[in-house]
Amino acid sequence: MSGVGATVESVVDLNMPDGMSDEERVRWLREAGEALRRETGQPSGVTENQPGKDGQPVWGVWGSDDE
């Protein structure tokens, strides 16, 4: 995947809401990936860490099956 390893700062909230069904999680992940592609203009990449709800860092890694 081109762009992986290129770390970018993101404003997309990468904290998945609690209590989601499997279908909701898949939809949320797809929407977050689309938002990262729009925000960065890159088909794939890695975000810098963001603080998670539990204090652990959260990273966003996105890509496309089209690559």
PDB file as gemmi writes it, atoms N, CA and C in Angstrom:
CRYST1    1.000    1.000    1.000  90.00  90.00  90.00 P 1                      
ATOM      1  N   MET A   1       0.841  -1.180   0.000  1.00  0.00           N  
ATOM      2  CA  MET A   1       0.000   0.000   0.000  1.00  0.00           C  
ATOM      3  C   MET A   1       0.881   1.236   0.000  1.00  0.00           C  
ATOM      4  N   SER A   2       0.718   2.057  -0.966  1.00  0.00           N  
ATOM      5  CA  SER A   2       1.481   3.291  -0.986  1.00  0.00           C  
ATOM      6  C   SER A   2       0.963   4.210   0.100  1.00  0.00           C  
ATOM      7  N   GLY A   3       1.854   4.982   0.679  1.00  0.00           N  
ATOM      8  CA  GLY A   3       1.441   5.917   1.712  1.00  0.00           C  
ATOM      9  C   GLY A   3       1.532   5.360   3.117  1.00  0.00           C  
ATOM     10  N   VAL A   4       1.554   4.064   3.287  1.00  0.00           N  
ATOM     11  CA  VAL A   4       1.679   3.510   4.630  1.00  0.00           C  
ATOM     12  C   VAL A   4       3.059   3.860   5.134  1.00  0.00           C  
ATOM     13  N   GLY A   5       3.120   4.300   6.353  1.00  0.00           N  
ATOM     14  CA  GLY A   5       4.379   4.777   6.897  1.00  0.00           C  
ATOM     15  C   GLY A   5       4.435   6.300   6.871  1.00  0.00           C  
ATOM     16  N   ALA A   6       3.620   6.911   6.022  1.00  0.00           N  
ATOM     17  CA  ALA A   6       3.518   8.361   5.990  1.00  0.00           C  
ATOM     18  C   ALA A   6       2.532   8.757   7.082  1.00  0.00           C  
ATOM     19  N   THR A   7       3.042   9.214   8.214  1.00  0.00           N  
ATOM     20  CA  THR A   7       2.197   9.543   9.353  1.00  0.00           C  
ATOM     21  C   THR A   7       1.612  10.934   9.162  1.00  0.00           C  
ATOM     22  N   VAL A   8       0.312  11.055   9.391  1.00  0.00           N  
ATOM     23  CA  VAL A   8      -0.359  12.334   9.273  1.00  0.00           C  
ATOM     24  C   VAL A   8      -1.172  12.603  10.524  1.00  0.00           C  
ATOM     25  N   GLU A   9      -1.261  13.881  10.884  1.00  0.00           N  
ATOM     26  CA  GLU A   9      -2.112  14.249  12.014  1.00  0.00           C  
ATOM     27  C   GLU A   9      -3.549  14.302  11.521  1.00  0.00           C  
ATOM     28  N   SER A  10      -4.471  13.803  12.306  1.00  0.00           N  
ATOM     29  CA  SER A  10      -5.860  13.687  11.876  1.00  0.00           C  
ATOM     30  C   SER A  10      -6.802  14.413  12.822  1.00  0.00           C  
ATOM     31  N   VAL A  11      -7.907  14.922  12.254  1.00  0.00           N  
ATOM     32  CA  VAL A  11      -8.971  15.471  13.091  1.00  0.00           C  
ATOM     33  C   VAL A  11     -10.160  14.518  13.135  1.00  0.00           C  
ATOM     34  N   VAL A  12     -10.048  13.369  12.458  1.00  0.00           N  
ATOM     35  CA  VAL A  12     -11.102  12.356  12.512  1.00  0.00           C  
ATOM     36  C   VAL A  12     -11.045  11.695  13.884  1.00  0.00           C  
ATOM     37  N   ASP A  13     -12.189  11.610  14.565  1.00  0.00           N  
ATOM     38  CA  ASP A  13     -12.239  10.962  15.875  1.00  0.00           C  
ATOM     39  C   ASP A  13     -12.108   9.460  15.666  1.00  0.00           C  
ATOM     40  N   LEU A  14     -11.040   8.880  16.182  1.00  0.00           N  
ATOM     41  CA  LEU A  14     -10.765   7.466  15.993  1.00  0.00           C  
ATOM     42  C   LEU A  14     -11.245   6.612  17.158  1.00  0.00           C  
ATOM     43  N   ASN A  15     -11.994   7.196  18.080  1.00  0.00           N  
ATOM     44  CA  ASN A  15     -12.529   6.445  19.220  1.00  0.00           C  
ATOM     45  C   ASN A  15     -13.880   5.849  18.840  1.00  0.00           C  
ATOM     46  N   MET A  16     -13.908   4.519  18.650  1.00  0.00           N  
ATOM     47  CA  MET A  16     -15.146   3.835  18.291  1.00  0.00           C  
ATOM     48  C   MET A  16     -16.107   3.876  19.475  1.00  0.00           C  
ATOM     49  N   PRO A  17     -17.353   4.268  19.233  1.00  0.00           N  
ATOM     50  CA  PRO A  17     -18.335   4.290  20.319  1.00  0.00           C  
ATOM     51  C   PRO A  17     -18.552   2.892  20.912  1.00  0.00           C  
ATOM     52  N   ASP A  18     -18.862   2.842  22.179  1.00  0.00           N  
ATOM     53  CA  ASP A  18     -19.140   1.577  22.856  1.00  0.00           C  
ATOM     54  C   ASP A  18     -20.524   1.055  22.473  1.00  0.00           C  
ATOM     55  N   GLY A  19     -20.711  -0.258  22.648  1.00  0.00           N  
ATOM     56  CA  GLY A  19     -22.023  -0.869  22.513  1.00  0.00           C  
ATOM     57  C   GLY A  19     -22.517  -1.048  21.097  1.00  0.00           C  
ATOM     58  N   MET A  20     -21.630  -1.042  20.120  1.00  0.00           N  
ATOM     59  CA  MET A  20     -22.052  -1.195  18.737  1.00  0.00           C  
ATOM     60  C   MET A  20     -22.141  -2.673  18.358  1.00  0.00           C  
ATOM     61  N   SER A  21     -23.079  -2.984  17.477  1.00  0.00           N  
ATOM     62  CA  SER A  21     -23.175  -4.337  16.932  1.00  0.00           C  
ATOM     63  C   SER A  21     -22.030  -4.526  15.934  1.00  0.00           C  
ATOM     64  N   ASP A  22     -21.824  -5.759  15.500  1.00  0.00           N  
ATOM     65  CA  ASP A  22     -20.779  -6.018  14.500  1.00  0.00           C  
ATOM     66  C   ASP A  22     -21.042  -5.229  13.224  1.00  0.00           C  
ATOM     67  N   GLU A  23     -22.288  -5.177  12.772  1.00  0.00           N  
ATOM     68  CA  GLU A  23     -22.625  -4.420  11.562  1.00  0.00           C  
ATOM     69  C   GLU A  23     -22.347  -2.933  11.741  1.00  0.00           C  
ATOM     70  N   GLU A  24     -22.674  -2.403  12.914  1.00  0.00           N  
ATOM     71  CA  GLU A  24     -22.409  -0.984  13.188  1.00  0.00           C  
ATOM     72  C   GLU A  24     -20.914  -0.707  13.226  1.00  0.00           C  
ATOM     73  N   ARG A  25     -20.129  -1.637  13.776  1.00  0.00           N  
ATOM     74  CA  ARG A  25     -18.672  -1.468  13.806  1.00  0.00           C  
ATOM     75  C   ARG A  25     -18.089  -1.424  12.401  1.00  0.00           C  
ATOM     76  N   VAL A  26     -18.544  -2.318  11.545  1.00  0.00           N  
ATOM     77  CA  VAL A  26     -18.061  -2.338  10.161  1.00  0.00           C  
ATOM     78  C   VAL A  26     -18.412  -1.025   9.469  1.00  0.00           C  
ATOM     79  N   ARG A  27     -19.655  -0.574   9.640  1.00  0.00           N  
ATOM     80  CA  ARG A  27     -20.075   0.695   9.033  1.00  0.00           C  
ATOM     81  C   ARG A  27     -19.232   1.848   9.577  1.00  0.00           C  
ATOM     82  N   TRP A  28     -18.999   1.877  10.890  1.00  0.00           N  
ATOM     83  CA  TRP A  28     -18.209   2.945  11.503  1.00  0.00           C  
ATOM     84  C   TRP A  28     -16.778   2.937  10.953  1.00  0.00           C  
ATOM     85  N   LEU A  29     -16.175   1.758  10.840  1.00  0.00           N  
ATOM     86  CA  LEU A  29     -14.811   1.651  10.314  1.00  0.00           C  
ATOM     87  C   LEU A  29     -14.734   2.132   8.865  1.00  0.00           C  
ATOM     88  N   ARG A  30     -15.710   1.755   8.053  1.00  0.00           N  
ATOM     89  CA  ARG A  30     -15.730   2.209   6.657  1.00  0.00           C  
ATOM     90  C   ARG A  30     -15.872   3.734   6.586  1.00  0.00           C  
ATOM     91  N   GLU A  31     -16.755   4.289   7.407  1.00  0.00           N  
ATOM     92  CA  GLU A  31     -16.952   5.743   7.417  1.00  0.00           C  
ATOM     93  C   GLU A  31     -15.696   6.470   7.898  1.00  0.00           C  
ATOM     94  N   ALA A  32     -15.021   5.927   8.909  1.00  0.00           N  
ATOM     95  CA  ALA A  32     -13.783   6.544   9.399  1.00  0.00           C  
ATOM     96  C   ALA A  32     -12.711   6.498   8.318  1.00  0.00           C  
ATOM     97  N   GLY A  33     -12.605   5.373   7.605  1.00  0.00           N  
ATOM     98  CA  GLY A  33     -11.640   5.259   6.511  1.00  0.00           C  
ATOM     99  C   GLY A  33     -11.916   6.264   5.408  1.00  0.00           C  
ATOM    100  N   GLU A  34     -13.195   6.414   5.039  1.00  0.00           N  
ATOM    101  CA  GLU A  34     -13.569   7.401   4.021  1.00  0.00           C  
ATOM    102  C   GLU A  34     -13.219   8.814   4.485  1.00  0.00           C  
ATOM    103  N   ALA A  35     -13.483   9.114   5.747  1.00  0.00           N  
ATOM    104  CA  ALA A  35     -13.172  10.438   6.288  1.00  0.00           C  
ATOM    105  C   ALA A  35     -11.667  10.697   6.249  1.00  0.00           C  
ATOM    106  N   LEU A  36     -10.859   9.678   6.579  1.00  0.00           N  
ATOM    107  CA  LEU A  36      -9.407   9.836   6.533  1.00  0.00           C  
ATOM    108  C   LEU A  36      -8.920  10.049   5.104  1.00  0.00           C  
ATOM    109  N   ARG A  37      -9.501   9.338   4.131  1.00  0.00           N  
ATOM    110  CA  ARG A  37      -9.116   9.543   2.729  1.00  0.00           C  
ATOM    111  C   ARG A  37      -9.463  10.952   2.279  1.00  0.00           C  
ATOM    112  N   ARG A  38     -10.664  11.427   2.655  1.00  0.00           N  
ATOM    113  CA  ARG A  38     -11.061  12.801   2.280  1.00  0.00           C  
ATOM    114  C   ARG A  38     -10.142  13.823   2.938  1.00  0.00           C  
ATOM    115  N   GLU A  39      -9.883  13.630   4.232  1.00  0.00           N  
ATOM    116  CA  GLU A  39      -9.101  14.593   5.002  1.00  0.00           C  
ATOM    117  C   GLU A  39      -7.668  14.698   4.488  1.00  0.00           C  
ATOM    118  N   THR A  40      -7.082  13.555   4.164  1.00  0.00           N  
ATOM    119  CA  THR A  40      -5.666  13.532   3.793  1.00  0.00           C  
ATOM    120  C   THR A  40      -5.417  13.586   2.298  1.00  0.00           C  
ATOM    121  N   GLY A  41      -6.414  13.182   1.518  1.00  0.00           N  
ATOM    122  CA  GLY A  41      -6.208  13.092   0.079  1.00  0.00           C  
ATOM    123  C   GLY A  41      -5.361  11.883  -0.308  1.00  0.00           C  
ATOM    124  N   GLN A  42      -5.142  10.981   0.636  1.00  0.00           N  
ATOM    125  CA  GLN A  42      -4.311   9.799   0.403  1.00  0.00           C  
ATOM    126  C   GLN A  42      -5.176   8.543   0.438  1.00  0.00           C  
ATOM    127  N   PRO A  43      -4.905   7.565  -0.450  1.00  0.00           N  
ATOM    128  CA  PRO A  43      -5.684   6.334  -0.435  1.00  0.00           C  
ATOM    129  C   PRO A  43      -5.344   5.423   0.742  1.00  0.00           C  
ATOM    130  N   SER A  44      -4.182   5.637   1.366  1.00  0.00           N  
ATOM    131  CA  SER A  44      -3.787   4.827   2.514  1.00  0.00           C  
ATOM    132  C   SER A  44      -2.795   5.606   3.356  1.00  0.00           C  
ATOM    133  N   GLY A  45      -2.625   5.177   4.606  1.00  0.00           N  
ATOM    134  CA  GLY A  45      -1.680   5.841   5.483  1.00  0.00           C  
ATOM    135  C   GLY A  45      -1.888   5.468   6.934  1.00  0.00           C  
ATOM    136  N   VAL A  46      -1.231   6.222   7.795  1.00  0.00           N  
ATOM    137  CA  VAL A  46      -1.281   6.008   9.235  1.00  0.00           C  
ATOM    138  C   VAL A  46      -1.407   7.375   9.890  1.00  0.00           C  
ATOM    139  N   THR A  47      -2.311   7.499  10.865  1.00  0.00           N  
ATOM    140  CA  THR A  47      -2.424   8.763  11.591  1.00  0.00           C  
ATOM    141  C   THR A  47      -1.479   8.754  12.786  1.00  0.00           C  
ATOM    142  N   GLU A  48      -1.191   9.927  13.298  1.00  0.00           N  
ATOM    143  CA  GLU A  48      -0.475  10.009  14.560  1.00  0.00           C  
ATOM    144  C   GLU A  48      -1.436   9.585  15.653  1.00  0.00           C  
ATOM    145  N   ASN A  49      -0.876   9.209  16.804  1.00  0.00           N  
ATOM    146  CA  ASN A  49      -1.780   8.705  17.844  1.00  0.00           C  
ATOM    147  C   ASN A  49      -2.647   9.817  18.410  1.00  0.00           C  
ATOM    148  N   GLN A  50      -3.821   9.415  18.838  1.00  0.00           N  
ATOM    149  CA  GLN A  50      -4.772  10.286  19.513  1.00  0.00           C  
ATOM    150  C   GLN A  50      -5.056   9.652  20.866  1.00  0.00           C  
ATOM    151  N   PRO A  51      -5.394  10.456  21.854  1.00  0.00           N  
ATOM    152  CA  PRO A  51      -5.730   9.859  23.148  1.00  0.00           C  
ATOM    153  C   PRO A  51      -7.033   9.073  23.052  1.00  0.00           C  
ATOM    154  N   GLY A  52      -7.022   7.868  23.558  1.00  0.00           N  
ATOM    155  CA  GLY A  52      -8.218   7.036  23.578  1.00  0.00           C  
ATOM    156  C   GLY A  52      -9.053   7.310  24.805  1.00  0.00           C  
ATOM    157  N   LYS A  53     -10.255   6.757  24.819  1.00  0.00           N  
ATOM    158  CA  LYS A  53     -11.172   6.953  25.949  1.00  0.00           C  
ATOM    159  C   LYS A  53     -10.584   6.417  27.247  1.00  0.00           C  
ATOM    160  N   ASP A  54      -9.764   5.378  27.155  1.00  0.00           N  
ATOM    161  CA  ASP A  54      -9.185   4.762  28.355  1.00  0.00           C  
ATOM    162  C   ASP A  54      -7.755   5.232  28.615  1.00  0.00           C  
ATOM    163  N   GLY A  55      -7.332   6.275  27.896  1.00  0.00           N  
ATOM    164  CA  GLY A  55      -5.989   6.808  28.082  1.00  0.00           C  
ATOM    165  C   GLY A  55      -4.929   6.146  27.214  1.00  0.00           C  
ATOM    166  N   GLN A  56      -5.288   5.069  26.530  1.00  0.00           N  
ATOM    167  CA  GLN A  56      -4.356   4.393  25.637  1.00  0.00           C  
ATOM    168  C   GLN A  56      -4.350   5.098  24.285  1.00  0.00           C  
ATOM    169  N   PRO A  57      -3.203   5.151  23.607  1.00  0.00           N  
ATOM    170  CA  PRO A  57      -3.164   5.814  22.303  1.00  0.00           C  
ATOM    171  C   PRO A  57      -3.976   5.049  21.260  1.00  0.00           C  
ATOM    172  N   VAL A  58      -4.575   5.789  20.344  1.00  0.00           N  
ATOM    173  CA  VAL A  58      -5.353   5.228  19.251  1.00  0.00           C  
ATOM    174  C   VAL A  58      -4.693   5.663  17.953  1.00  0.00           C  
ATOM    175  N   TRP A  59      -4.422   4.708  17.067  1.00  0.00           N  
ATOM    176  CA  TRP A  59      -3.845   4.993  15.756  1.00  0.00           C  
ATOM    177  C   TRP A  59      -4.867   4.650  14.697  1.00  0.00           C  
ATOM    178  N   GLY A  60      -4.877   5.393  13.621  1.00  0.00           N  
ATOM    179  CA  GLY A  60      -5.726   5.061  12.485  1.00  0.00           C  
ATOM    180  C   GLY A  60      -4.864   4.606  11.333  1.00  0.00           C  
ATOM    181  N   VAL A  61      -5.134   3.427  10.826  1.00  0.00           N  
ATOM    182  CA  VAL A  61      -4.459   2.908   9.643  1.00  0.00           C  
ATOM    183  C   VAL A  61      -5.553   2.641   8.624  1.00  0.00           C  
ATOM    184  N   TRP A  62      -5.430   3.212   7.431  1.00  0.00           N  
ATOM    185  CA  TRP A  62      -6.468   3.013   6.429  1.00  0.00           C  
ATOM    186  C   TRP A  62      -5.838   2.636   5.111  1.00  0.00           C  
ATOM    187  N   GLY A  63      -6.637   1.995   4.296  1.00  0.00           N  
ATOM    188  CA  GLY A  63      -6.196   1.574   2.978  1.00  0.00           C  
ATOM    189  C   GLY A  63      -7.407   1.218   2.150  1.00  0.00           C  
ATOM    190  N   SER A  64      -7.145   0.751   0.962  1.00  0.00           N  
ATOM    191  CA  SER A  64      -8.219   0.429   0.046  1.00  0.00           C  
ATOM    192  C   SER A  64      -7.908  -0.884  -0.651  1.00  0.00           C  
ATOM    193  N   ASP A  65      -8.927  -1.639  -0.933  1.00  0.00           N  
ATOM    194  CA  ASP A  65      -8.760  -2.858  -1.718  1.00  0.00           C  
ATOM    195  C   ASP A  65      -8.421  -2.529  -3.164  1.00  0.00           C  
ATOM    196  N   ASP A  66      -8.589  -1.271  -3.566  1.00  0.00           N  
ATOM    197  CA  ASP A  66      -8.351  -0.850  -4.944  1.00  0.00           C  
ATOM    198  C   ASP A  66      -6.878  -0.675  -5.276  1.00  0.00           C  
ATOM    199  N   GLU A  67      -6.011  -0.683  -4.262  1.00  0.00           N  
ATOM    200  CA  GLU A  67      -4.587  -0.429  -4.512  1.00  0.00           C  
ATOM    201  C   GLU A  67      -3.888  -1.659  -5.002  1.00  0.00           C  
TER     202      GLU A  67                                                      
END                                                                             
